[in-house]
Amino acid sequence: MKSALVTSILALLASASLVFAQSTATAKPTTAPPAAAPSLVDRNRAVALRVFEEIFNQRRPEIAAEIYSPNFRNHGIHSDASLEVDQGWARGELRAFPDLRMTVVKTVAENDLVTILWIFRGTHARDGYGGFPPTGTYMEFRGITIFRVVDGRIVEEWTTFNQWSAYSQVLQHLRWWIIAAVCLFLLAWLCIGHLVFKWLGRSRSPVSVGCAVPGAA
């Protein structure tokens, strides 16, 4: 009785081992599904974001040739700027603002166009911005740029921001210097005016002339 029971148990274990071995041999290894390739819109967005992250935040203007097309045009209100002129502006901003930081707030991409809402922050510590000497002004303003990307390169750009806001921050920072300069100018003008009127008054004073009387002793 015991030997028959042991024999049955051994037979069941052998059958289970055989089934497990067969299932392991025939099982196909599972692999993760391939990652979807980024869409054209996503690739264009990535190219546009390199302008802010790499050229400005990482301070690497030399990579502009990788991002922009040689035929690039920055469209202003009255005229267009070439890539050389546009990157000259960028280098000037990097030079004038050693702590410059460009923050991307929002991006909208459609077909070959990428629109980016950004914030400019930095301290005007050196020459190279708008013809101003270094003022020490901390500046913060917002703008919008539209890029057109073709074959992985930026070919066109439209940028707008409140220039008066930027300049007014400089003037606000220098307001006491400006007031002092105006006061000195007015004081100098008053002193010069006083000297001029004094000189004119002397030149117009009457001159006495002696008259000889004939036959007088």
C-alpha positions as MATLAB code, in Angstrom:
seq = 'MKSALVTSILALLASASLVFAQSTATAKPTTAPPAAAPSLVDRNRAVALRVFEEIFNQRRPEIAAEIYSPNFRNHGIHSDASLEVDQGWARGELRAFPDLRMTVVKTVAENDLVTILWIFRGTHARDGYGGFPPTGTYMEFRGITIFRVVDGRIVEEWTTFNQWSAYSQVLQHLRWWIIAAVCLFLLAWLCIGHLVFKWLGRSRSPVSVGCAVPGAA';
ca = [
       0.000    0.000    0.000;
       2.738    2.404    0.994;
       4.844    1.502   -2.025;
       1.906    2.159   -4.366;
       1.330    5.566   -2.758;
       4.982    6.526   -3.095;
       4.956    5.370   -6.696;
       1.917    7.540   -7.459;
       3.483   10.619   -5.841;
       6.715   10.123   -7.807;
       4.718    9.759  -11.017;
       2.835   13.021  -10.349;
       6.070   14.888   -9.613;
       7.636   13.544  -12.793;
       4.600   14.629  -14.828;
       4.655   18.137  -13.281;
       8.380   18.513  -13.989;
       7.847   17.459  -17.619;
       4.998   19.935  -18.100;
       7.037   22.771  -16.539;
      10.036   21.988  -18.744;
       7.902   21.961  -21.893;
       6.212   25.251  -20.989;
       9.582   26.891  -20.292;
      11.017   25.680  -23.582;
       8.093   26.879  -25.648;
       7.604   30.227  -23.861;
       8.661   33.220  -25.923;
      10.697   35.917  -24.200;
       8.731   39.088  -23.660;
      10.259   42.308  -25.037;
       9.240   45.903  -24.401;
       7.439   47.544  -27.300;
       9.706   49.880  -29.302;
       9.545   53.524  -28.266;
       7.634   55.718  -30.649;
       9.830   58.038  -32.698;
       9.359   61.729  -31.854;
       7.021   63.530  -34.203;
       8.133   66.330  -36.516;
       6.444   68.879  -34.247;
       8.362   67.587  -31.223;
      11.653   67.690  -33.118;
      10.994   71.263  -34.216;
      10.162   72.246  -30.626;
      13.431   70.707  -29.421;
      15.406   72.725  -31.980;
      13.750   75.978  -30.926;
      14.357   75.309  -27.223;
      18.089   74.918  -27.877;
      18.258   78.655  -28.555;
      17.255   79.486  -24.992;
      18.910   76.627  -23.121;
      22.201   76.262  -24.977;
      22.959   79.623  -26.605;
      21.760   81.801  -23.710;
      21.602   79.770  -20.486;
      24.698   77.678  -21.238;
      26.361   80.708  -22.918;
      27.373   78.801  -26.054;
      26.737   81.130  -29.015;
      29.235   79.166  -31.110;
      26.667   76.406  -31.697;
      24.354   78.746  -33.606;
      25.563   77.179  -36.865;
      24.054   73.862  -35.720;
      20.668   75.404  -34.953;
      20.137   78.063  -37.626;
      20.072   77.826  -41.387;
      22.702   79.891  -43.256;
      19.772   81.661  -44.974;
      18.135   82.556  -41.664;
      16.213   85.828  -41.406;
      15.003   87.619  -38.285;
      11.986   89.657  -39.397;
      11.705   93.083  -37.796;
       8.969   95.636  -38.308;
      10.848   97.615  -40.941;
      13.781   95.391  -41.927;
      15.198   91.876  -41.665;
      18.404   90.772  -39.960;
      20.781   88.090  -41.198;
      22.161   85.312  -39.024;
      25.387   87.252  -38.513;
      23.554   90.352  -37.296;
      21.135   88.339  -35.150;
      23.921   86.449  -33.413;
      25.808   89.699  -32.950;
      22.846   90.870  -30.865;
      22.891   87.611  -28.895;
      26.619   87.912  -28.174;
      26.108   91.508  -27.087;
      23.422   90.466  -24.612;
      25.607   87.682  -23.227;
      28.463   90.135  -22.811;
      26.349   92.850  -21.181;
      24.496   90.466  -18.825;
      26.938   88.017  -17.197;
      24.110   86.431  -15.179;
      21.594   86.322  -18.023;
      18.890   83.681  -17.659;
      16.156   82.960  -20.201;
      13.112   81.152  -18.802;
      10.716   79.408  -21.189;
       7.175   79.843  -19.898;
       5.075   78.273  -22.633;
       5.580   76.619  -26.025;
       3.063   76.038  -28.808;
       4.102   74.092  -31.914;
       2.187   73.424  -35.106;
       3.587   72.110  -38.382;
       6.866   74.001  -38.980;
       6.136   76.847  -36.525;
       7.152   76.976  -32.847;
       5.943   79.811  -30.607;
       7.736   80.405  -27.300;
       6.779   82.730  -24.458;
       9.942   83.636  -22.533;
      11.217   85.813  -19.676;
      14.556   87.641  -19.795;
      16.360   88.179  -16.461;
      19.823   89.607  -15.881;
      21.990   92.414  -14.514;
      23.322   95.022  -16.942;
      26.920   94.905  -15.696;
      28.955   95.435  -18.902;
      28.899   97.244  -22.235;
      27.000   95.773  -25.147;
      23.280   96.406  -24.744;
      21.464   99.115  -26.699;
      24.501  101.379  -26.680;
      24.209  101.922  -22.914;
      27.286  101.864  -20.676;
      27.006   99.400  -17.778;
      24.344  100.629  -15.351;
      24.103   97.801  -12.802;
      20.375   97.545  -13.502;
      18.643   94.230  -12.859;
      16.247   93.807  -15.791;
      13.251   91.518  -16.192;
      10.846   91.529  -19.114;
       8.747   89.137  -21.156;
       8.613   88.468  -24.872;
       7.320   86.118  -27.556;
       9.304   84.498  -30.381;
       7.944   82.542  -33.335;
      10.420   80.240  -35.084;
      10.002   78.511  -38.419;
      11.962   75.252  -38.533;
      12.738   73.393  -41.766;
      14.843   70.202  -41.946;
      15.987   70.620  -38.361;
      17.217   74.210  -38.762;
      15.630   77.555  -37.881;
      15.074   79.523  -41.077;
      12.892   82.410  -39.855;
      12.149   84.256  -36.622;
       9.671   86.868  -35.413;
      10.304   88.315  -31.944;
       8.429   90.973  -30.015;
       8.897   92.375  -26.507;
       8.249   95.627  -24.682;
      11.411   97.621  -25.349;
      10.129  100.555  -23.339;
       9.803   98.291  -20.301;
      13.480   97.364  -20.618;
      14.664  100.955  -21.061;
      12.386  102.265  -18.311;
      13.975   99.859  -15.842;
      17.360  101.372  -16.695;
      15.995  104.890  -16.269;
      14.304  103.947  -13.004;
      17.574  102.567  -11.685;
      19.460  105.731  -12.712;
      16.763  108.241  -11.767;
      18.813  109.999   -9.054;
      21.830  110.277  -11.321;
      19.627  111.720  -14.050;
      18.070  114.236  -11.642;
      21.534  115.275  -10.430;
      22.773  115.674  -14.001;
      19.759  117.833  -14.925;
      20.286  120.017  -11.841;
      23.956  120.507  -12.680;
      23.042  121.407  -16.246;
      20.494  123.986  -15.082;
      22.958  125.451  -12.589;
      25.648  125.743  -15.253;
      23.150  127.342  -17.641;
      22.133  129.909  -15.014;
      25.755  130.784  -14.244;
      26.598  131.195  -17.910;
      23.463  133.272  -18.443;
      24.367  135.527  -15.508;
      27.861  136.120  -16.893;
      26.511  136.873  -20.362;
      23.973  139.419  -19.086;
      26.632  141.014  -16.909;
      28.958  141.383  -19.886;
      26.154  142.828  -22.036;
      25.317  145.328  -19.315;
      28.868  146.576  -19.211;
      29.131  146.904  -22.971;
      25.993  149.076  -23.074;
      27.011  151.545  -20.296;
      27.241  155.250  -21.508;
      30.696  156.726  -22.234;
      31.314  160.431  -21.246;
      32.985  162.525  -23.907;
      34.663  165.934  -23.064;
      33.736  168.881  -25.369;
      36.242  171.760  -25.822;
      34.695  175.285  -25.805;
      36.397  177.699  -28.254;
      37.964  180.778  -26.626;
      37.813  179.331  -23.159;
      40.827  180.297  -20.992;
];
